[in-house]
Amino acid sequence: MINEKIAVLTDSGSDVPVDLLKKFHIYELPLGINYKDHSYKDRVDITPEEVYSNLTKEIPKTSLPTAGEVHEKLNQIIADGYTHVIIPLLSSGLSGTYQTVKMVCTEFTQIKTAVIDTKNIALASGFFSIYASELIEKGLGFDEIVAKLESKISKSHIYYSLETLQYLVKGGRLGRVEGMLGSILQIKPIIACDENGIYHTVEKVRGRKKSISKTMEIVENGLKNTKKYYLAISHGAAQEEADKVIEMMKPYIDRATLFMSGQISASLGVHTGPGLVGIGFFELD
């Protein structure tokens, strides 16, 4: 273990806040945001605000990091003196990023890699990189950290209240009939990732306020018997509503080992549209 210098690499769809990327020296692979006439790198040269402001004109496509970009990032990590790298990534059920990175890692023999399918998205995936970084700081070895991360896959959760279904429908991530009926009946779904890392509807609630209240209730029930946890409250162009959730959940925020808040990444916002409020938590030991 003394000879192990361990890095952490994640993707922009895992939403690790920029201040924590810097604090823990976490490397990040940006996803692509692709318009008809231009492509951008998520969280590098385009912001979520820019994506939301243009959604009425054009809904961009998202793309994986290329094999070349993964090569470049791993070579950078090696050049920086690391001998091992832990790579928690967003769900393989929602993105091909995991498969691409896993394939490229087989070409690297000069560094030991562990690619982890978190089976989740946004900060419910990003929690793993933060947790790994804290374990590295505590001096745990590579194999022990990987085992701990893998044991936490069922302990990471994020729930989203959506203002509209249209972007999930357009992206092929929700049935068109369900989307159409939801719009007619003012159904506001609460979505999360299932055990296979694929979006599913947790609850269907009529009305925006009830949907957000139900999302808080789900998380609060999940935290009742949890003593140590990370907590995150995020939004997609819904700052005012997120601020209200933060105010109402203050007792849970005060108990959290780590609390994070902010705007979701552009690569997630493309598929969920404006008006998203998300609450996530990660159960610690």
C-alpha positions in Angstrom: 0.0 0.0 0.0 2.9 2.4 0.7 3.8 2.3 -3.0 0.3 3.1 -4.2 -0.5 6.6 -5.4 -4.2 6.5 -6.2 -6.0 8.9 -8.5 -9.8 9.3 -9.0 -11.3 9.8 -12.4 -15.0 10.5 -13.1 -17.3 11.9 -15.9 -19.1 15.2 -16.1 -22.5 13.4 -16.0 -21.6 12.4 -12.4 -22.0 16.1 -11.4 -19.1 16.3 -8.8 -19.1 20.0 -7.7 -16.2 21.9 -9.1 -14.9 22.9 -5.7 -14.7 19.2 -4.7 -13.0 18.3 -8.0 -10.3 20.8 -7.0 -10.2 19.9 -3.4 -9.6 16.2 -4.0 -7.8 16.6 -7.3 -10.4 14.4 -9.1 -9.9 14.1 -12.8 -13.0 14.5 -15.0 -14.0 13.3 -18.5 -16.4 15.7 -20.1 -19.4 14.4 -22.1 -20.2 16.0 -25.4 -23.1 18.5 -26.0 -23.7 18.5 -29.8 -25.7 21.0 -31.7 -26.2 21.0 -35.5 -23.5 23.5 -36.1 -21.2 23.1 -33.1 -20.1 20.6 -30.4 -19.1 21.5 -26.9 -17.5 19.8 -23.9 -19.8 19.6 -20.9 -18.7 21.8 -18.0 -15.7 22.9 -20.0 -16.9 25.3 -22.7 -20.7 25.3 -22.2 -22.8 25.9 -19.1 -26.1 24.5 -18.1 -27.6 28.0 -18.3 -26.6 28.2 -21.9 -28.2 24.9 -22.7 -31.5 25.8 -21.0 -31.7 29.2 -22.7 -31.4 27.5 -26.1 -33.8 24.6 -25.6 -36.7 26.3 -27.3 -34.5 26.7 -30.4 -32.7 23.4 -30.4 -32.4 20.3 -28.2 -28.8 19.2 -28.5 -27.6 15.6 -28.5 -25.2 14.2 -25.9 -22.2 12.0 -26.7 -19.7 9.9 -24.8 -16.1 10.9 -24.2 -14.1 9.4 -27.1 -11.5 6.6 -26.8 -8.9 9.2 -27.6 -10.0 11.5 -24.8 -9.9 8.6 -22.3 -6.4 7.7 -23.5 -5.3 11.3 -23.1 -6.7 11.5 -19.6 -5.1 8.2 -18.4 -1.8 9.3 -19.9 -2.1 12.6 -17.9 -2.8 10.6 -14.7 0.3 8.4 -15.4 2.5 11.5 -16.1 1.3 13.0 -12.8 2.9 10.1 -11.0 -0.1 7.9 -10.1 0.2 4.1 -10.0 -3.5 3.3 -9.6 -6.8 4.9 -10.7 -10.3 4.4 -9.5 -13.0 5.4 -12.1 -16.6 5.6 -10.8 -18.9 6.4 -13.8 -22.5 7.1 -14.5 -24.8 4.1 -15.1 -24.0 1.9 -18.0 -27.8 1.6 -18.4 -28.0 5.3 -19.4 -24.6 5.9 -21.1 -21.9 4.0 -23.0 -19.2 5.9 -21.1 -18.6 2.9 -18.8 -18.0 0.5 -21.7 -15.7 2.9 -23.5 -13.6 3.6 -20.5 -13.5 -0.1 -19.6 -12.3 -1.0 -23.1 -9.6 1.7 -23.1 -8.3 0.6 -19.7 -7.5 -2.8 -21.0 -4.8 -1.1 -23.2 -3.0 0.3 -20.1 -0.6 -2.0 -18.3 1.5 0.7 -16.6 -1.3 1.7 -14.2 -3.8 -0.4 -12.3 -7.4 0.6 -13.0 -10.8 -0.1 -11.4 -13.8 1.0 -13.5 -17.0 1.1 -11.4 -20.5 1.2 -12.8 -22.3 3.2 -10.2 -25.7 2.2 -11.6 -26.8 5.8 -11.1 -26.5 9.3 -12.4 -25.6 12.8 -11.4 -24.5 13.2 -7.8 -25.7 9.7 -7.0 -22.9 8.6 -9.2 -20.6 11.5 -8.2 -20.9 10.5 -4.5 -18.6 7.6 -5.3 -15.7 9.7 -6.4 -16.0 11.9 -3.3 -16.2 8.8 -1.0 -13.1 7.3 -2.8 -11.2 10.5 -2.4 -11.9 10.6 1.4 -10.8 7.0 1.7 -7.6 7.7 -0.1 -7.0 10.6 2.3 -7.5 8.2 5.2 -4.7 5.9 3.8 -6.8 2.9 2.7 -5.3 0.7 0.0 -6.6 0.4 -3.6 -8.3 -3.0 -3.3 -10.0 -2.1 0.0 -11.4 1.2 -1.5 -12.7 -0.6 -4.6 -14.4 -3.2 -2.4 -16.0 -0.5 -0.3 -17.2 1.4 -3.4 -18.8 -1.7 -4.9 -20.6 -2.4 -1.6 -22.2 1.1 -1.7 -23.9 0.8 -5.1 -27.3 0.0 -3.5 -26.7 2.8 -0.9 -26.6 5.8 -3.3 -29.9 7.4 -4.3 -31.2 10.4 -6.1 -34.8 11.3 -6.8 -35.9 13.9 -9.4 -39.2 15.8 -9.5 -39.7 17.0 -13.1 -41.7 19.9 -14.4 -42.2 18.3 -17.8 -41.9 14.9 -19.4 -41.3 16.2 -23.0 -37.5 16.0 -22.9 -37.4 12.4 -21.6 -39.9 11.5 -24.3 -37.9 13.2 -27.1 -34.8 11.5 -25.9 -36.5 8.1 -26.0 -36.1 7.6 -22.2 -39.8 7.5 -21.4 -42.8 6.0 -23.2 -44.6 8.4 -25.5 -48.0 7.3 -24.2 -47.0 7.9 -20.6 -45.5 11.2 -21.6 -48.6 12.3 -23.4 -51.0 11.3 -20.6 -48.7 13.0 -18.1 -49.0 16.3 -19.9 -52.8 16.1 -20.2 -53.3 15.1 -16.6 -50.6 17.4 -15.1 -48.8 14.4 -13.7 -45.4 15.3 -12.4 -43.3 12.1 -12.1 -40.6 11.4 -9.6 -37.9 9.4 -11.3 -34.8 7.6 -10.1 -32.5 4.8 -11.3 -33.5 1.2 -10.6 -31.1 -1.6 -9.6 -30.0 -1.9 -13.2 -29.2 1.7 -13.5 -32.1 2.6 -15.8 -34.6 5.4 -15.2 -37.9 4.4 -13.7 -40.9 6.2 -12.3 -40.9 6.0 -8.5 -44.2 8.0 -8.0 -46.7 9.8 -10.2 -48.1 12.9 -8.4 -50.6 15.4 -9.8 -49.3 18.9 -9.4 -45.8 20.5 -9.0 -45.9 21.3 -5.3 -47.1 17.8 -4.4 -44.4 16.3 -6.5 -41.6 18.2 -4.7 -43.2 17.5 -1.3 -43.4 13.8 -2.2 -39.7 13.8 -3.3 -38.7 15.3 0.1 -40.8 12.7 1.9 -39.1 9.8 0.0 -35.7 11.1 1.0 -36.6 11.8 4.6 -38.0 8.3 5.0 -34.7 7.0 3.5 -32.7 9.0 6.1 -34.7 8.1 9.2 -32.4 5.2 10.2 -29.2 6.5 8.6 -26.7 8.1 11.0 -24.0 9.2 8.5 -24.7 10.3 5.0 -23.9 12.7 2.2 -26.8 14.9 1.1 -27.3 16.8 -2.2 -30.1 19.1 -3.4 -29.7 20.0 -7.1 -31.8 21.7 -9.7 -32.1 22.3 -13.4 -33.1 26.0 -13.9 -35.2 25.9 -10.8 -33.1 27.8 -8.2 -36.0 29.3 -6.3 -37.7 25.9 -5.8 -34.4 24.3 -4.8 -33.8 27.1 -2.3 -37.2 26.3 -0.7 -36.3 22.6 -0.5 -33.0 23.5 1.2 -34.8 25.6 3.7 -37.4 22.9 4.5 -34.7 20.2 4.8 -32.4 22.1 7.0 -32.5 19.6 9.9 -31.3 16.9 7.5 -28.7 19.2 6.0 -27.3 20.0 9.5 -26.9 16.2 10.2 -25.2 15.5 6.9 -21.5 14.6 6.9 -21.3 16.6 3.6 -23.9 18.7 1.9 -23.8 19.8 -1.8 -26.2 22.0 -3.8 -26.2 23.5 -7.2 -27.2 23.3 -10.9 -27.0 19.9 -12.6 -24.7 19.4 -15.5 -25.7 20.3 -19.0 -25.5 16.7 -20.2 -28.2 15.7 -17.7 -30.3 18.9 -18.3 -30.6 18.1 -22.0 -32.6 15.0 -21.2 -34.7 16.4 -18.3 -35.4 20.0 -19.3 -35.9 23.0 -17.1 -37.7 22.7 -13.8 -35.9 19.7 -12.3 -35.5 19.5 -8.6 -33.3 16.6 -7.3 -32.5 15.3 -3.8 -29.9 12.6 -3.4 -28.2 10.9 -0.5 -25.3 8.4 0.0 -25.3 6.1 3.1 -22.0 6.0 4.8 -20.7 3.4 7.3 
